[in-house]
Amino acid sequence: MAFRRRNKSYPFFSQEFLIQNHADIVFSLVIFILIGLMFEATAKTAILFIQPQYNITTLSLEGEVTTYHYGWKDCATILFYFFIAIILHAVVQEYLLDKVNRRLHLSKSKNTKFNESGQLGVFHLVSSVWSFYILITEGYLLHPSSLWENYPHSHLRFQVKFFYLTQLAYWLHALPELYFQKVRKEEIPRQLQYICLYLLHISVAYLLNLSRVGLVLLFLQYVSELGFHIARLLYFTDENHQKMFDLWAVSFVFTRMATLTLMFLAVGFGLARCENQGLDIEMGNFNTVLIRMTVLLVVCLTQSWLLWKFIRFQLRRWREFRHEQAVRKKATAKQPVRQLKRDTFGYHENGVLKAENGVSPRTKKLKSP
């Protein structure tokens, strides 16, 4: 299974060889793990990488209910889906984005941003639909108080735990992709910032059993970012498409306000009124004043920093627009006024010699006597 066309062969395990064949190498590792399921001696080890662990089956009025909690074995599952994310990244790049790039003929800087928006656009679309489906089926949107009631939410449904594991796997895979995709040095700090922020917030929500609040916040964030990447993709195809950026600006501000409101409502007021106050690591209870204030502080600082960057970007964009308008006005003002070519008998107009009074300067013929 080859993901990229080979125009030149490189020595084994050289830098260029790893970059060009990283998807094939990872695909071989995934096949090796899947083959382990076929043998009884290795099946128990292979299942650690594929299926979420720490399941608990309880009896309820609806029958047997299976829930999950987290543990160190989740690292093996995250590693497996880390490999899957690298393969899917290569598939999207090879069979979708590269074909579009050949038609657009973009510059190197625009090509890098186009690939970034293409990859993140697909991921945000899938994640926003998936998270919305979980919110509907679990009833979190219809009953907002369930976001903090009965805390700690240490026992997760399969779809909730699997969602968090795949989210961590995807954002972890984005780190080596900076090397595999040969991202420009100028772009690496910016991309590292949002990758680390995603990893931090998703890990905190998962480890502190704030999975319900985290699901709502991720849904809002992914919908907002999906609008941005769609707007940027449309802009690269045709630079006249700029109205989508205005829609994204509105959704961005709304997302920041909704995130802060929900965090103060769920963590600042909801968890503060819960009966389970105190630190109990075995039960997964982290409902203390210090932890709540730390979580609120981290979220508030992140949202404030994002708003500050957004305002700076909008002001710079507004100044550039005003500067372009001023340059256009000066250019139109400096255009010389077209003057008519004068002659001794009059002036030329449309190639015809006219007199000053508008009469043709041709001499009249005298009548013969």
KACOR-V383063 format. One record per backbone hydrogen bond with DSSP energy under -0.5 kcal/mol. CO is the residue of the C=O (numbers start at 1). NH is the residue of the N-H. E is the energy in kcal/mol with one decimal. If there is no record, write none. Layout:
co: (CO & CO)
nh: (NH & NH)
e: (E & E)
This chain:
co: (5 & 11 & 14 & 15 & 16 & 17 & 18 & 21 & 22 & 23 & 24 & 25 & 26 & 27 & 28 & 29 & 30 & 31 & 32 & 34 & 35 & 36 & 39 & 40 & 42 & 43 & 44 & 45 & 45 & 46 & 46 & 47 & 54 & 56 & 56 & 58 & 60 & 63 & 65 & 65 & 67 & 68 & 71 & 72 & 73 & 73 & 74 & 75 & 76 & 77 & 78 & 79 & 80 & 81 & 82 & 83 & 84 & 85 & 86 & 87 & 88 & 89 & 90 & 91 & 92 & 92 & 93 & 96 & 97 & 98 & 99 & 100 & 100 & 101 & 107 & 108 & 109 & 110 & 111 & 112 & 113 & 114 & 115 & 116 & 117 & 118 & 119 & 120 & 121 & 122 & 123 & 124 & 125 & 126 & 127 & 128 & 129 & 130 & 131 & 132 & 133 & 134 & 135 & 135 & 135 & 139 & 143 & 144 & 145 & 145 & 148 & 152 & 154 & 156 & 157 & 158 & 159 & 160 & 161 & 162 & 163 & 164 & 165 & 166 & 167 & 168 & 169 & 170 & 172 & 172 & 173 & 174 & 175 & 175 & 176 & 176 & 177 & 178 & 179 & 184 & 184 & 185 & 187 & 188 & 189 & 190 & 191 & 192 & 193 & 194 & 195 & 196 & 197 & 198 & 199 & 200 & 201 & 202 & 203 & 204 & 205 & 206 & 209 & 210 & 211 & 212 & 213 & 214 & 215 & 216 & 217 & 218 & 219 & 220 & 221 & 222 & 223 & 224 & 225 & 226 & 227 & 228 & 229 & 230 & 231 & 232 & 233 & 234 & 238 & 240 & 242 & 242 & 243 & 244 & 245 & 246 & 247 & 248 & 249 & 250 & 251 & 252 & 253 & 254 & 255 & 256 & 257 & 258 & 259 & 260 & 261 & 262 & 263 & 263 & 264 & 265 & 266 & 269 & 270 & 271 & 275 & 278 & 278 & 280 & 280 & 284 & 285 & 286 & 287 & 288 & 289 & 290 & 291 & 292 & 293 & 294 & 295 & 296 & 297 & 298 & 299 & 300 & 301 & 302 & 303 & 304 & 305 & 306 & 307 & 308 & 309 & 310 & 311 & 312 & 313 & 314 & 315 & 316 & 317 & 318 & 319 & 320 & 321 & 322 & 323 & 324 & 325 & 326 & 327 & 328 & 329 & 330 & 332 & 340 & 341 & 345 & 346 & 347 & 349 & 352 & 354 & 355 & 359)
nh: (7 & 14 & 18 & 19 & 20 & 21 & 22 & 25 & 26 & 27 & 28 & 29 & 30 & 31 & 32 & 33 & 34 & 35 & 36 & 37 & 38 & 39 & 43 & 44 & 46 & 47 & 48 & 48 & 49 & 49 & 50 & 51 & 69 & 58 & 67 & 65 & 63 & 60 & 58 & 67 & 56 & 156 & 74 & 75 & 76 & 77 & 78 & 79 & 80 & 81 & 82 & 83 & 84 & 85 & 86 & 87 & 88 & 89 & 90 & 91 & 92 & 93 & 94 & 95 & 96 & 97 & 98 & 100 & 101 & 102 & 103 & 103 & 104 & 105 & 111 & 112 & 113 & 114 & 115 & 116 & 117 & 118 & 119 & 120 & 121 & 122 & 123 & 124 & 125 & 126 & 127 & 128 & 129 & 130 & 131 & 132 & 133 & 134 & 135 & 136 & 137 & 138 & 139 & 140 & 141 & 143 & 146 & 147 & 148 & 149 & 151 & 154 & 156 & 68 & 161 & 162 & 163 & 164 & 165 & 166 & 167 & 168 & 169 & 170 & 171 & 172 & 173 & 174 & 175 & 176 & 177 & 178 & 178 & 179 & 179 & 180 & 181 & 183 & 182 & 187 & 188 & 189 & 191 & 192 & 193 & 194 & 195 & 196 & 197 & 198 & 199 & 200 & 201 & 202 & 203 & 204 & 205 & 206 & 207 & 208 & 210 & 209 & 153 & 214 & 215 & 216 & 217 & 218 & 219 & 220 & 221 & 222 & 223 & 224 & 225 & 226 & 227 & 228 & 229 & 230 & 231 & 232 & 233 & 234 & 235 & 236 & 237 & 238 & 241 & 242 & 245 & 246 & 247 & 248 & 249 & 250 & 251 & 252 & 253 & 254 & 255 & 256 & 257 & 258 & 259 & 260 & 261 & 262 & 263 & 264 & 265 & 266 & 267 & 268 & 269 & 270 & 271 & 273 & 273 & 274 & 277 & 280 & 287 & 284 & 285 & 286 & 280 & 288 & 278 & 292 & 293 & 294 & 295 & 296 & 297 & 298 & 299 & 300 & 301 & 302 & 303 & 304 & 305 & 306 & 307 & 308 & 309 & 310 & 311 & 312 & 313 & 314 & 315 & 316 & 317 & 318 & 319 & 320 & 321 & 322 & 323 & 324 & 325 & 326 & 327 & 328 & 329 & 330 & 331 & 332 & 333 & 334 & 335 & 342 & 348 & 356 & 343 & 354 & 352 & 349 & 347 & 358 & 355)
e: (-0.8 & -1.7 & -2.2 & -2.1 & -2.4 & -2.0 & -0.7 & -2.2 & -2.3 & -2.3 & -1.8 & -1.5 & -2.1 & -2.2 & -2.1 & -2.0 & -2.4 & -2.3 & -1.1 & -1.1 & -1.7 & -0.8 & -1.3 & -0.6 & -2.5 & -2.3 & -0.6 & -0.7 & -0.5 & -1.1 & -0.9 & -2.2 & -1.6 & -0.5 & -2.9 & -3.2 & -1.3 & -1.8 & -2.8 & -0.5 & -3.4 & -3.9 & -1.5 & -1.6 & -0.9 & -1.1 & -2.7 & -2.0 & -1.9 & -2.2 & -1.5 & -1.6 & -1.8 & -2.1 & -1.5 & -2.0 & -2.6 & -2.3 & -1.9 & -2.1 & -2.5 & -2.1 & -2.6 & -2.5 & -1.2 & -2.1 & -2.5 & -1.5 & -2.5 & -1.7 & -0.7 & -0.7 & -1.7 & -2.1 & -2.6 & -2.0 & -1.8 & -2.5 & -2.3 & -2.1 & -2.6 & -2.3 & -2.5 & -2.6 & -2.3 & -1.7 & -2.1 & -3.1 & -2.0 & -2.2 & -2.8 & -2.5 & -1.9 & -2.5 & -2.9 & -2.1 & -2.1 & -2.0 & -2.5 & -2.0 & -2.6 & -2.6 & -0.7 & -1.3 & -1.0 & -1.3 & -1.9 & -1.9 & -1.3 & -2.0 & -0.9 & -1.3 & -0.7 & -2.7 & -2.4 & -2.8 & -1.6 & -1.9 & -2.3 & -2.2 & -2.0 & -2.3 & -2.2 & -2.4 & -2.1 & -1.8 & -2.0 & -1.2 & -1.2 & -0.7 & -1.4 & -0.7 & -1.0 & -0.5 & -0.9 & -2.4 & -2.6 & -2.0 & -0.9 & -1.0 & -1.2 & -0.7 & -2.1 & -2.7 & -1.7 & -1.4 & -2.0 & -2.3 & -1.9 & -2.1 & -2.3 & -2.5 & -2.4 & -2.5 & -2.0 & -2.3 & -2.2 & -2.0 & -2.9 & -2.2 & -2.2 & -0.7 & -0.9 & -2.4 & -1.9 & -1.5 & -2.3 & -2.5 & -2.1 & -2.1 & -2.4 & -2.8 & -2.0 & -1.9 & -2.5 & -2.1 & -1.7 & -1.5 & -2.3 & -2.1 & -2.1 & -2.3 & -2.1 & -2.3 & -1.9 & -1.9 & -1.6 & -2.2 & -1.9 & -1.4 & -0.7 & -0.8 & -1.6 & -2.4 & -2.1 & -1.7 & -2.2 & -2.7 & -2.0 & -2.2 & -2.4 & -2.0 & -2.2 & -2.8 & -2.4 & -2.1 & -2.4 & -2.6 & -2.2 & -2.2 & -2.1 & -2.9 & -2.2 & -1.5 & -1.2 & -1.9 & -2.1 & -0.9 & -0.9 & -0.8 & -1.9 & -0.6 & -0.8 & -0.8 & -2.8 & -0.6 & -2.7 & -1.8 & -2.3 & -2.5 & -2.5 & -2.2 & -2.5 & -2.4 & -2.4 & -2.5 & -2.3 & -2.7 & -2.5 & -2.2 & -2.7 & -2.5 & -2.4 & -2.3 & -2.3 & -2.4 & -2.2 & -2.2 & -2.7 & -2.2 & -2.3 & -2.4 & -2.5 & -2.4 & -2.3 & -2.3 & -2.5 & -2.3 & -1.9 & -2.3 & -2.4 & -2.3 & -2.1 & -2.3 & -2.3 & -2.1 & -2.0 & -2.2 & -2.2 & -2.1 & -2.1 & -1.8 & -0.6 & -0.6 & -2.5 & -0.6 & -4.4 & -4.1 & -1.5 & -2.7 & -2.5 & -1.4 & -1.1)
